[in-house]
Amino acid sequence: MPNLTSRWLAAAAALQACTPATPQPSPPPPPATSHAAPSASGSVASHAPQPTLPPPPSDPVPAPPPWVIHPLDEKRIDAAVRGAIRDGNCPGAVVVVTRDGQVLHRRAYGHLSLRPERVTMPIDAVFDLASLTKPIVTTTAVMQLVERGALSLDTPIAEHLPAFATPEKQAITVRQLLSHTSGLPAVNPLSAYRQGRDHAVAEALAVRPLREPGRRNYSDLGYIVLGELVAQVTGQPLDVYARAHIFDPLGMTATFTPSADAPVVPTNRGKRLVRGTVHDLRAAGLGGVAGHAGLFGTADDVTRFAVMLAHQGLGEAGRILAPSTVRAFATPVDDSDPRHGLGYSLFADGISHTGFTGTYLWVHPQTRATLVLLTSRLHPDGEGDITELRQNLRTLAVGAARRATRQSVVTLGVDRLVTERFASLDGRRVGIITNHTGRTTDGRRTVDVIHQAPNVDLVAIFSPEHGLDGDADDAVKDGVDRATGKPVYSLYGERKRPSPSQLRGIDTLVFDIQDAGARFFTYATTLGLTLEAATRAGLDVVVLDRPNPIGGQHIAGPLLDEDRRSFIGYHAIPVRHGMTIGELAKLFAADRQLVTPTVVTMTGWTRPMMWRSLGRSWQPPSPNLRSPRSALLYPGVALVEATNVSVGRGTEHPFEVVGAPWIDSERLVASLRAAELDGLFVEKVSFTPQARRHAGRLCHGVALAVDDPARFNPLRLGVALALTLRRNHPRQWRADGLLTLLGDADSHRAILAGEPLDRIMASWSTELGAFRQHRARFLLYD
């Protein structure tokens, strides 16, 4: 999760001058605090504490390069806001657009006030956020309490607030108040708020509903009740709770009591100017602190909150909400009403909320883009309208996020091949082993650039598992590449290596495939078999190097037993080997006395880099490694895939969930929490896979989210999963397939014997140390 503060301060002068600003890269997130919390469904979720065995020293994961907004997008945003000001819809505004937590656009427009004097809008203007109080404070606080088990979404409010327990309201639940489906009216009379806070609260709790729960009716009153619920359950006033659990962890300066010298934007009730006190009269009657309104803050404050949502609940100082909670915000509460989630409205594939004073928050999960628009539409006459501006900026913000560019910090091997005018292939007759991941940085297939290269003759193409297009999950047949007309020979069908007849007329084999960083990912095996075939045929081999997507610093897991070599275990290396495909080629060649490959190295890549550091969009190397998140989990979660559990194949999140119909989710979460899985967030989940193991059956288990990639050890997770399944479900879990991917008989016996996790991890230390020394001869990058 990026730290926005320093970047915004550094960029402020340029943004204020209305010149395009280049966002600065953000540092990696600080370590999440260790705590456990139930998920939105009532399950336990955890940030596990430090492992007993400390990881080896490592550098932090470098931040990705900055996103840069296209100048035309910046001009369009400027034109939309200035047009709204010109048309009298608001006197001024502050707009912030981000992607991946990096600022694309941050600018103040127009005036903070027009009367009694004209004051230019500052970037740090403090706005009455009005109903943005609901999502930022009340919804977040309630869901934190649900995650911690202090509340349940389906518990009647009356169980915690006895004064609410009138006969008509006995069954109204927390969920119904959050989703505005409780049947309560929008408000109660203002007269109830003129005799002090205690009287106002009593009156609010006593209000009778308009109808039976179920039908949506936007209700400030419901959120006033929720604010009192938070105070009752926590024993703290709502503002005190919010400061400790939301504002401070996110670095927000938001407050219910703005400073007298702050640049507060005024509102108007008719001709009466309101500045520094809440515009909403019911919130004012409650002393300024209420669940529906009363919060004041800057655009930067709201953006910090929005970025947390875009990062699935992960904030600057650790996790604020569980991923399942954020997903609940984006999921329709009722199939008959697709426009409203839990506490949020759903528009344009995003979640949003408005505030009466002219404030707006919108998050687009697909691009991790956020839009914050803060205006004072109620100044100077209470007649402004920013509806059209909201709609326009929503479209412009997602367009700007999608068109934003990054200058990649890494030059790939294939890019160097092109810029060096194919010098290493001059006059060669080439066969290329590649797939859909073999592309230049500008998106051209390596097959095509070699085919079009002068003085290079492309003879044949060879494809690995999943085929040339990377979308096959079974054996792949030979074919013809339509773009070049060249034969495509499958190395994942009847044969696993090029045959002598297929190599006829070839003098050089070129290998360009993105690996996944795990020993049992078969592209490394295809590389080894290619080297063997080239050695037998007397051919040269050129490897176009690519990054290890899970980094080159850490190694983990046992080395492969010599007698367990197979297509999913080519060489005696650890499960997480921390090497690039070019480095593996050099190691394989030396250890097995194969032809020495020429490696066209990358520039700019360093060993601490993981995929998020590269500034590149993810191209799944296989159909089920759909994100860098799943790639990092894969070396651990895949260890149990050959047993009788589902790892999420046939779901939207393969390798990010583990489950089976017979798993006790609560016990599994508790056990993984106790296993001290540093940097990992775990919560209960139920899912129905549509493919492979348990297809079509409801599975119970865990959802996994890596909060801190630099500290997370996927092999510790994998062994912890196996030990827990063995201990919790000795009858149901069949461990027969565990050895298949683990590849080490001693570790397998230790797991089946239930030996302590730390002892198993420590048993690898000697051979990992020896491997680290051995691999050093073949490393090409610092």
C-alpha positions in Angstrom: 0.0 0.0 0.0 1.6 3.3 -1.1 2.4 6.1 1.3 0.8 9.1 -0.4 1.8 11.9 2.0 5.4 12.6 0.9 4.5 12.3 -2.8 1.6 14.7 -2.5 3.7 17.3 -0.6 6.4 17.1 -3.2 4.0 17.5 -6.1 1.8 20.2 -4.5 3.7 23.2 -6.0 3.6 21.8 -9.5 -0.1 20.9 -9.2 -1.1 24.3 -7.8 0.6 25.9 -10.8 -1.8 23.9 -13.0 1.1 22.2 -14.9 1.1 18.4 -15.5 2.8 16.7 -12.6 4.7 13.5 -12.7 3.7 11.4 -9.6 6.6 10.0 -7.6 6.9 6.3 -6.9 5.7 5.3 -3.5 7.7 3.3 -0.9 6.6 -0.2 0.0 4.0 -0.6 2.7 5.2 -0.7 6.3 4.7 -4.0 8.1 1.1 -4.7 9.0 0.4 -4.8 12.7 -0.3 -8.3 13.9 -3.8 -8.9 14.9 -6.7 -11.2 14.3 -10.1 -10.3 13.1 -13.2 -12.1 12.0 -14.2 -11.5 8.4 -17.4 -9.9 7.2 -19.1 -13.2 7.4 -18.1 -13.6 11.0 -15.0 -15.7 10.4 -11.6 -15.1 11.9 -9.0 -13.2 9.8 -5.4 -12.7 10.8 -2.3 -10.8 10.2 0.0 -13.4 11.7 2.9 -12.3 13.9 6.6 -12.7 13.2 7.8 -16.3 12.5 9.9 -18.0 15.1 12.7 -18.5 12.6 13.6 -15.0 11.2 13.9 -14.7 7.4 17.3 -13.9 6.0 18.1 -10.2 5.6 16.6 -8.8 2.4 16.1 -5.5 0.7 12.6 -4.0 0.5 10.6 -4.7 -2.7 11.3 -1.6 -4.9 8.3 0.6 -5.7 6.9 0.5 -9.2 7.6 3.4 -11.5 5.0 6.2 -11.5 1.9 6.3 -13.6 1.8 9.4 -15.8 -1.5 10.9 -17.0 -1.9 11.7 -20.6 -2.0 15.5 -21.2 -5.3 15.3 -23.0 -6.9 13.5 -20.1 -5.7 16.2 -17.8 -7.1 18.9 -20.1 -10.4 17.2 -20.2 -10.7 17.0 -16.4 -9.7 20.7 -16.2 -12.3 21.6 -18.8 -15.1 19.7 -17.1 -14.5 21.3 -13.6 -14.0 24.8 -15.0 -17.1 24.5 -17.1 -19.1 23.6 -14.0 -17.7 26.6 -12.1 -18.5 28.8 -15.1 -22.0 27.6 -15.2 -22.6 28.5 -11.5 -22.9 24.9 -10.3 -20.2 25.4 -7.7 -17.8 28.2 -6.8 -14.7 25.9 -6.7 -13.5 22.4 -6.3 -10.7 20.1 -5.5 -10.2 17.0 -7.6 -7.9 14.0 -7.0 -7.6 11.0 -9.4 -5.3 8.1 -8.5 -4.3 4.7 -10.0 -2.6 2.1 -7.8 -2.3 4.7 -5.1 -0.3 7.0 -7.3 -1.6 10.5 -8.0 -2.6 11.1 -11.7 -4.3 14.4 -11.1 -4.6 16.6 -8.0 -5.8 20.2 -8.5 -7.7 22.9 -6.9 -10.1 25.1 -8.9 -12.0 28.3 -8.5 -12.8 29.8 -5.1 -13.1 28.6 -1.6 -15.7 31.4 -1.0 -17.3 34.2 -2.9 -18.8 36.0 0.1 -18.0 38.0 2.2 -14.8 38.0 0.2 -13.4 36.0 -2.8 -10.8 33.5 -1.6 -8.9 31.2 -4.0 -9.5 27.5 -3.4 -6.4 26.0 -1.7 -5.4 22.4 -2.3 -5.7 21.7 1.4 -9.2 23.2 1.8 -11.3 21.5 4.5 -14.8 20.5 3.4 -18.0 19.6 5.3 -18.0 16.0 3.9 -21.7 15.6 4.8 -22.9 12.0 4.0 -19.4 10.8 3.1 -19.3 10.4 6.9 -21.4 7.3 6.3 -18.9 5.3 4.4 -15.7 6.7 5.8 -16.7 6.5 9.4 -19.8 4.6 10.2 -19.8 1.8 7.6 -16.1 1.2 8.2 -16.4 1.2 12.0 -19.4 -1.2 11.9 -17.6 -3.6 9.5 -14.5 -3.6 11.6 -16.6 -4.6 14.6 -18.2 -7.3 12.5 -14.8 -8.6 11.4 -13.7 -8.7 15.1 -16.7 -10.6 16.2 -18.2 -7.8 18.3 -21.1 -7.5 15.9 -22.9 -9.7 13.4 -24.5 -8.3 10.2 -27.7 -10.2 10.9 -27.9 -9.5 14.7 -31.0 -7.3 15.6 -30.0 -3.8 16.6 -32.2 -4.1 19.7 -29.8 -6.7 21.2 -27.2 -3.9 21.7 -29.5 -0.9 21.9 -32.5 -1.7 24.1 -34.1 1.7 23.5 -34.4 0.7 19.9 -36.5 -2.4 20.8 -40.0 -1.2 20.0 -42.3 -4.0 18.8 -42.0 -2.9 15.1 -38.2 -2.8 15.2 -37.3 -6.0 17.1 -36.0 -7.7 14.0 -34.2 -4.8 12.2 -30.6 -5.9 11.7 -27.2 -4.2 11.3 -27.2 -5.3 7.6 -30.6 -3.6 7.0 -29.4 -0.3 8.5 -26.2 -0.4 6.5 -28.1 -1.1 3.2 -30.9 1.4 3.9 -33.5 -1.4 3.8 -34.6 -1.3 7.4 -37.9 0.5 6.7 -37.0 3.5 8.8 -37.8 7.0 7.5 -35.1 9.2 6.0 -35.2 11.5 9.0 -37.3 12.5 12.0 -38.5 16.0 12.9 -35.9 18.7 13.5 -37.7 19.5 16.7 -36.3 16.3 18.2 -32.8 17.8 18.0 -33.4 21.1 19.9 -33.1 19.8 23.5 -29.6 18.4 23.6 -27.8 15.3 22.5 -29.3 12.8 24.9 -32.8 13.8 24.0 -32.0 13.7 20.3 -30.5 10.2 20.6 -33.5 8.9 22.5 -35.9 10.4 19.9 -34.0 8.8 17.1 -34.0 5.4 18.7 -37.7 5.6 19.3 -38.8 6.5 15.8 -41.3 4.0 14.2 -40.5 2.5 10.8 -42.5 3.5 7.7 -42.7 -0.1 6.4 -41.5 -3.6 6.8 -37.8 -4.2 6.2 -36.7 -5.1 2.7 -37.4 -2.2 0.4 -34.6 0.4 0.0 -35.3 3.9 1.5 -32.2 6.1 2.0 -32.1 6.9 5.7 -30.0 9.3 7.7 -31.8 8.1 10.7 -30.5 4.5 10.2 -26.9 5.8 10.2 -27.6 7.9 13.3 -28.6 4.7 15.0 -25.5 2.9 13.7 -23.3 5.6 15.1 -24.8 5.1 18.5 -24.4 1.3 18.0 -20.6 1.8 17.5 -20.4 3.9 20.6 -22.3 1.3 22.6 -20.3 -1.7 21.5 -16.9 0.0 21.8 -17.5 2.1 24.8 -16.1 5.1 22.9 -17.7 8.1 21.2 -17.8 7.6 17.4 -15.2 10.3 16.7 -12.8 8.8 19.2 -13.1 5.3 17.7 -12.7 6.7 14.2 -9.6 8.6 15.1 -7.9 5.5 16.6 -9.1 2.9 14.1 -9.5 4.7 10.8 -8.0 8.2 10.6 -4.7 7.7 12.3 -3.9 4.4 10.6 -4.6 6.0 7.2 -2.8 9.2 8.0 -6.0 11.3 7.7 -6.4 14.7 9.3 -10.2 14.4 9.1 -12.1 15.5 12.1 -15.6 16.3 13.4 -14.2 19.5 15.0 -12.3 21.5 12.4 -9.7 24.1 13.7 -10.8 27.7 13.7 -7.8 28.6 11.6 -8.2 25.9 9.0 -9.2 26.9 5.4 -12.8 25.6 5.9 -15.1 25.8 2.8 -18.4 27.5 3.7 -21.9 26.3 3.0 -25.1 28.2 3.0 -28.5 27.6 4.5 -30.4 30.0 2.2 -28.6 33.3 2.7 -27.0 32.3 6.0 -23.3 31.5 5.7 -22.2 28.4 7.6 -18.5 27.8 8.2 -16.7 25.5 10.7 -19.9 23.9 12.0 -21.7 21.1 10.3 -24.3 22.1 7.8 -26.7 19.2 8.6 -29.0 20.4 11.4 -29.6 17.0 12.9 -25.8 16.4 13.1 -25.5 19.8 14.7 -28.2 18.9 17.2 -26.2 15.8 18.1 -23.2 18.0 19.0 -21.5 17.7 15.6 -20.7 14.0 15.9 -23.2 11.6 14.2 -23.2 8.5 12.1 -24.7 10.2 9.1 -22.9 13.5 8.8 -20.5 15.8 10.6 -17.1 14.8 9.3 -14.8 17.5 7.9 -11.7 16.7 5.8 -9.6 17.5 2.8 -9.5 15.8 -0.6 -6.3 14.1 0.4 -8.0 12.7 3.4 -10.8 11.2 1.3 -8.3 9.9 -1.3 -6.4 8.1 1.4 -9.6 6.3 2.3 -10.5 5.6 -1.3 -7.1 4.2 -2.1 -7.5 1.8 0.9 -10.7 0.5 -0.7 -9.0 0.2 -4.1 -6.3 -1.9 -2.4 -8.9 -4.3 -1.0 -8.8 -2.8 2.5 -5.0 -2.5 2.9 -3.9 0.9 4.3 -0.6 2.6 4.9 -0.1 1.2 8.4 -1.7 -2.1 7.8 -5.1 -3.6 7.0 -8.2 -1.5 7.8 -10.8 -3.9 6.3 -10.8 -7.5 5.2 -10.9 -8.1 1.4 -14.3 -9.9 1.8 -15.7 -6.7 3.4 -14.6 -4.6 0.4 -16.1 -7.1 -1.9 -19.4 -6.9 0.0 -19.4 -3.1 -0.7 -19.3 -3.9 -4.4 -21.8 -6.7 -4.4 -25.5 -5.9 -4.8 -27.4 -6.4 -1.6 -30.4 -7.6 -3.5 -30.6 -9.1 -7.0 -33.5 -6.9 -7.7 -31.4 -3.8 -7.0 -28.1 -4.0 -8.8 -27.2 -0.4 -8.0 -26.6 -0.7 -4.3 -24.0 -2.6 -2.3 -23.5 -2.8 1.4 -23.2 0.9 2.4 -22.3 2.1 -1.2 -23.9 2.8 -4.5 -22.7 0.9 -7.6 -22.1 3.0 -10.7 -19.9 2.5 -13.8 -18.3 -0.7 -12.4 -17.3 1.1 -9.3 -18.5 1.8 -5.7 -19.4 5.4 -4.8 -21.0 7.7 -2.3 -22.2 11.3 -2.4 -22.5 14.1 0.2 -25.3 16.7 0.3 -22.8 19.6 0.4 -21.3 18.6 -3.0 -18.8 15.9 -2.1 -18.2 12.6 -4.0 -16.1 9.5 -3.6 -15.8 6.8 -6.3 -13.5 3.7 -6.5 -13.0 1.6 -9.6 -11.7 -1.8 -8.5 -10.8 -3.1 -12.0 -8.1 -0.4 -12.6 -7.7 0.4 -8.8 -8.5 4.0 -9.8 -10.1 6.5 -7.4 -11.9 9.8 -7.9 -12.5 12.3 -5.2 -14.5 15.5 -6.0 -15.1 18.0 -3.2 -17.1 21.1 -3.9 -19.3 23.4 -1.9 -22.3 23.5 -4.2 -24.3 25.1 -1.4 -22.3 28.4 -1.5 -23.2 31.2 -2.0 -26.9 30.6 -2.4 -27.6 26.9 -1.7 -28.6 26.3 -5.3 -25.5 24.6 -6.9 -25.8 21.2 -8.6 -22.8 19.0 -9.4 -24.7 15.9 -10.7 -23.5 16.4 -14.3 -20.0 17.1 -13.1 -19.9 13.9 -11.1 -21.0 11.9 -14.0 -18.5 13.5 -16.4 -15.6 13.1 -14.0 -16.4 9.5 -13.4 -16.0 8.7 -17.1 -12.9 10.9 -17.4 -11.2 9.4 -14.3 -11.5 5.8 -15.5 -10.4 6.8 -19.0 -7.4 8.7 -17.5 -6.5 5.7 -15.4 -6.6 3.3 -18.3 -4.6 5.5 -20.6 -2.0 6.4 -18.0 1.5 5.0 -18.8 4.5 3.9 -17.0 8.1 4.0 -18.1 9.3 0.5 -17.5 12.5 0.3 -15.4 13.5 -3.0 -17.0 14.6 -3.8 -20.5 13.8 -7.4 -21.4 16.2 -9.7 -23.2 14.0 -9.6 -26.3 14.1 -5.8 -26.2 17.9 -5.8 -26.2 17.8 -8.4 -29.0 15.8 -5.9 -31.1 17.9 -2.8 -30.2 21.1 -4.6 -30.8 19.8 -5.4 -34.3 19.6 -9.2 -33.7 23.4 -9.4 -33.5 23.3 -12.7 -31.6 21.2 -14.3 -34.3 22.9 -12.8 -37.4 22.8 -15.4 -40.3 21.1 -18.0 -38.1 18.3 -20.5 -38.9 16.1 -20.3 -35.9 13.7 -22.4 -34.0 11.9 -20.5 -31.2 10.5 -22.0 -28.0 7.9 -19.5 -26.9 4.3 -18.7 -26.1 1.9 -15.8 -25.5 4.3 -14.3 -22.9 7.1 -14.0 -25.4 6.6 -10.3 -26.3 8.6 -7.1 -26.5 7.8 -4.3 -24.1 5.7 -2.6 -26.8 3.6 -5.7 -27.2 4.9 -7.4 -30.3 5.3 -11.2 -30.4 8.9 -12.4 -30.3 7.9 -14.8 -33.0 7.0 -11.8 -35.3 10.0 -9.7 -34.6 12.4 -12.6 -35.3 10.4 -13.5 -38.4 10.7 -10.0 -39.7 14.4 -9.5 -38.7 16.9 -9.1 -41.5 19.4 -11.9 -42.0 17.5 -14.2 -39.6 15.5 -17.2 -40.9 12.7 -18.4 -38.7 12.2 -22.1 -39.4 9.9 -23.4 -36.8 8.0 -22.6 -33.5 7.8 -24.8 -30.4 5.2 -24.3 -27.8 5.2 -25.4 -24.1 2.4 -26.5 -21.8 -0.8 -24.4 -22.4 0.2 -23.9 -26.1 1.3 -20.9 -28.1 -1.6 -18.8 -26.9 -1.4 -19.9 -23.3 -5.0 -20.9 -23.0 -4.9 -24.7 -23.2 -5.3 -26.8 -20.0 -4.7 -30.2 -21.6 -2.4 -31.8 -24.0 -1.6 -29.5 -27.0 -1.5 -30.6 -30.7 0.9 -29.4 -33.4 -0.4 -26.7 -35.7 0.6 -23.7 -37.9 1.1 -20.1 -36.8 -1.3 -18.1 -39.0 0.7 -14.9 -38.8 4.0 -16.4 -40.1 2.9 -19.6 -41.7 5.5 -21.5 -39.7 4.8 -24.9 -38.1 4.1 -24.9 -34.4 5.4 -28.1 -32.7 3.9 -28.9 -29.3 6.2 -29.8 -26.5 3.3 -30.7 -24.3 1.6 -33.6 -26.1 3.1 -36.7 -27.6 6.6 -35.4 -27.0 8.1 -33.1 -24.4 11.3 -32.1 -26.3 12.0 -31.2 -30.0 12.6 -34.3 -32.1 15.5 -34.6 -34.5 13.2 -34.3 -37.5 11.7 -31.1 -36.2 15.2 -29.7 -35.7 16.2 -30.3 -39.3 17.4 -27.1 -40.9 17.8 -25.3 -37.6 21.1 -24.2 -36.2 20.0 -22.1 -33.2 17.2 -22.5 -30.7 15.8 -19.3 -29.1 14.0 -19.6 -25.8 11.6 -16.8 -24.7 9.0 -17.7 -22.1 8.0 -16.0 -18.8 8.6 -18.3 -15.9 6.6 -18.3 -12.6 9.5 -18.8 -10.2 8.4 -22.2 -8.8 10.4 -25.5 -9.4 7.3 -27.4 -10.5 6.2 -24.8 -13.1 6.9 -26.8 -16.3 8.5 -24.0 -18.4 11.8 -24.6 -16.6 11.5 -28.3 -17.5 10.9 -27.4 -21.1 14.0 -25.2 -20.9 16.1 -28.1 -19.6 14.8 -30.5 -22.3 15.5 -27.9 -24.9 19.1 -27.7 -23.8 19.3 -31.5 -23.9 17.9 -31.6 -27.4 20.3 -28.9 -28.6 23.3 -30.7 -27.1 22.4 -33.9 -28.9 21.9 -32.1 -32.2 24.9 -29.8 -31.9 22.8 -26.6 -31.9 23.3 -23.3 -30.2 20.9 -22.0 -27.6 20.0 -18.3 -27.0 17.9 -17.5 -24.0 16.1 -14.1 -23.9 15.9 -13.4 -20.2 12.9 -12.2 -18.3 12.3 -11.3 -14.6 11.4 -13.8 -11.9 8.0 -12.5 -11.0 8.3 -13.4 -7.3 11.8 -11.9 -7.0 15.3 -13.1 -7.1 16.3 -12.6 -3.5 14.5 -15.3 -1.5 14.8 -19.1 -1.8 12.6 -21.5 0.1 11.5 -25.1 0.3 13.4 -28.4 0.1 15.5 -29.4 -2.9 14.2 -32.0 -5.2 15.2 -35.6 -4.4 17.4 -36.9 -7.2 15.1 -40.0 -7.7 12.0 -37.8 -8.1 13.0 -36.0 -11.3 10.0 -35.6 -13.6 8.4 -33.2 -15.9 7.3 -31.2 -12.9 10.7 -31.4 -11.3 13.6 -31.2 -13.8 16.5 -30.4 -11.4 17.5 -30.5 -7.8 16.6 -26.9 -6.9 14.3 -25.5 -4.2 10.6 -25.0 -4.8 11.2 -21.2 -4.7 14.6 -20.9 -6.5 14.9 -17.1 -6.9 16.4 -17.3 -10.4 15.5 -16.0 -13.8 15.0 -18.3 -16.7 18.4 -17.3 -18.1 20.2 -18.0 -14.8 18.4 -21.4 -14.7 19.6 -22.2 -18.2 23.2 -21.5 -17.2 22.9 -23.6 -14.0 21.2 -26.6 -15.9 23.9 -26.5 -18.6 26.8 -26.5 -16.1 25.3 -29.2 -13.8 24.3 -31.5 -16.6 27.2 -30.8 -19.0 24.9 -29.4 -21.7 25.5 -26.8 -24.4 26.4 -23.5 -22.8 23.5 -21.1 -23.6 24.0 -17.4 -24.7 21.8 -15.4 -22.4 20.6 -12.0 -23.7 20.3 -10.3 -20.3 18.0 -7.7 -19.0 19.0 -4.3 -17.9 17.4 -2.5 -14.9 16.3 -5.7 -13.1 17.6 -6.3 -9.5 17.0 -9.3 -7.3 14.6 -7.6 -4.8 12.2 -6.7 -7.6 8.9 -8.5 -7.7 6.3 -8.0 -10.5 4.8 -4.9 -8.9 8.2 -3.2 -9.2 8.4 -3.6 -12.9 5.7 -1.2 -14.1 4.3 -3.9 -16.4 0.8 -5.3 -16.9 0.5 -8.9 -15.9 0.4 -11.4 -18.7 -0.7 -14.7 -17.1 1.9 -17.3 -17.8 -0.7 -20.0 -17.5 -4.6 -19.9 -17.4 -4.8 -20.1 -13.6 -2.0 -17.7 -12.6 -4.1 -14.7 -13.2 -2.3 -12.1 -11.1 1.0 -11.4 -9.4 -0.8 -12.2 -6.2 -1.6 -15.7 -7.3 2.0 -16.1 -8.6 3.4 -15.3 -5.1 1.0 -17.7 -3.4 1.5 -20.5 -6.0 4.7 -22.1 -4.7 3.0 -22.7 -1.3 -0.7 -23.3 -2.2 0.2 -25.6 -5.1 1.9 -28.0 -2.7 -1.5 -29.3 -1.6 -3.1 -29.2 -5.0 -2.4 -32.9 -5.7 -4.3 -33.8 -2.6 -8.1 -33.8 -2.3 -8.6 -30.1 -1.8 -9.5 -27.4 -4.2 -7.1 -24.5 -4.7 -9.6 -22.5 -6.6 -9.3 -23.7 -10.1 -12.6 -23.0 -11.8 -13.1 -19.8 -9.6 -12.2 -16.2 -10.2 -9.3 -16.5 -7.7 -7.2 -19.7 -8.4 -4.4 -20.3 -5.8 -5.9 -17.5 -3.6 -8.4 -19.8 -2.0 -8.1 -23.4 -0.5 -11.1 -25.4 0.5 -13.1 -28.7 0.4 -16.6 -29.6 1.3 -15.4 -31.2 4.6 -13.1 -28.5 5.9 -13.9 -26.7 9.1 -13.1 -23.1 8.1 -13.0 -21.7 11.6 -10.4 -24.3 12.7 -8.3 -23.9 9.5 -8.2 -20.1 10.0 -7.3 -20.4 13.6 -4.5 -22.9 12.8 -3.0 -20.8 10.1 -3.1 -17.8 12.4 -1.1 -19.8 15.0 1.4 -20.8 12.3 2.8 -17.2 12.3 2.5 -16.7 8.5 4.2 -13.3 8.3 2.8 -10.8 5.8 -0.3 -12.9 5.1 -4.0 -12.1 5.7 -6.3 -15.1 6.1 -10.1 -15.1 6.3 -12.9 -17.7 6.0 -14.5 -18.3 2.7 -16.9 -20.6 0.9 -16.8 -21.1 -2.8 -17.9 -23.5 -5.5 -15.2 -24.4 -8.1 -16.4 -25.1 -11.6 -13.4 -27.2 -12.6 -11.1 -29.8 -11.3 -11.3 -30.9 -7.7 -14.8 -30.7 -6.1 -16.2 -29.1 -9.2 -19.8 -28.0 -8.6 -19.6 -28.6 -4.9 -19.7 -26.0 -2.1 -16.3 -25.9 -0.5 -15.3 -24.3 2.8 -11.9 -23.0 3.6 -9.7 -19.9 3.5 -9.1 -16.9 1.3 -5.5 -15.7 1.2 -4.1 -12.2 0.6 -0.4 -11.2 0.7 -0.2 -7.9 2.5 3.6 -7.7 2.6 5.4 -9.6 -0.3 8.9 -9.0 1.1 8.1 -10.8 4.4 5.8 -13.5 3.1 7.2 -17.0 2.7 4.9 -19.2 0.5 6.6 -22.4 1.5 5.8 -21.8 5.2 2.2 -21.4 4.1 2.2 -24.6 2.0 3.6 -26.7 4.8 1.3 -25.1 7.4 -1.6 -26.0 5.2 -0.5 -29.6 4.9 0.1 -29.9 8.7 -3.2 -28.3 9.5 -5.2 -30.5 7.1 -3.5 -33.6 8.5 -4.2 -32.5 12.1 -7.7 -31.2 11.7 -9.1 -33.7 9.2 -7.1 -36.9 9.5 -9.9 -39.0 8.0 -11.0 -36.8 5.2 -7.7 -35.4 3.9 -5.8 -37.7 1.6 -2.2 -36.8 1.6 -1.1 -39.3 -1.2 -0.4 -36.5 -3.7 1.5 -34.2 -1.4 4.9 -35.6 -2.3 4.3 -35.0 -6.0 5.1 -31.3 -5.9 6.9 -31.2 -2.6 9.6 -33.5 -4.1 11.3 -34.3 -0.8 10.6 -37.6 1.0 12.1 -36.5 4.3 9.8 -33.4 4.4 6.9 -35.5 3.4 7.5 -38.0 6.2 7.9 -35.1 8.7 4.5 -33.6 7.6 2.7 -36.9 7.9 4.3 -37.4 11.3 3.0 -34.0 12.4 6.4 -32.6 13.3 6.5 -28.9 14.3 6.4 -26.4 11.4 9.6 -24.6 12.5 11.5 -27.9 12.7 10.5 -28.8 9.2 11.5 -25.3 7.9 14.8 -25.5 9.8 15.5 -28.9 8.3 16.1 -27.3 4.9 18.7 -24.8 6.1 21.8 -26.7 5.3 20.9 -27.6 1.8 19.4 -24.2 1.1 22.7 -22.6 2.2 24.6 -24.9 -0.1 22.3 -24.2 -3.0 22.6 -20.4 -2.4 26.4 -20.8 -2.7 26.1 -23.0 -5.8 23.7 -20.7 -7.6 25.9 -17.7 -7.0 28.1 -18.8 -9.9 25.2 -18.4 -12.3 23.6 -15.2 -11.1 23.5 -12.4 -13.7 22.0 -9.6 -11.6 22.7 -7.9 -8.3 
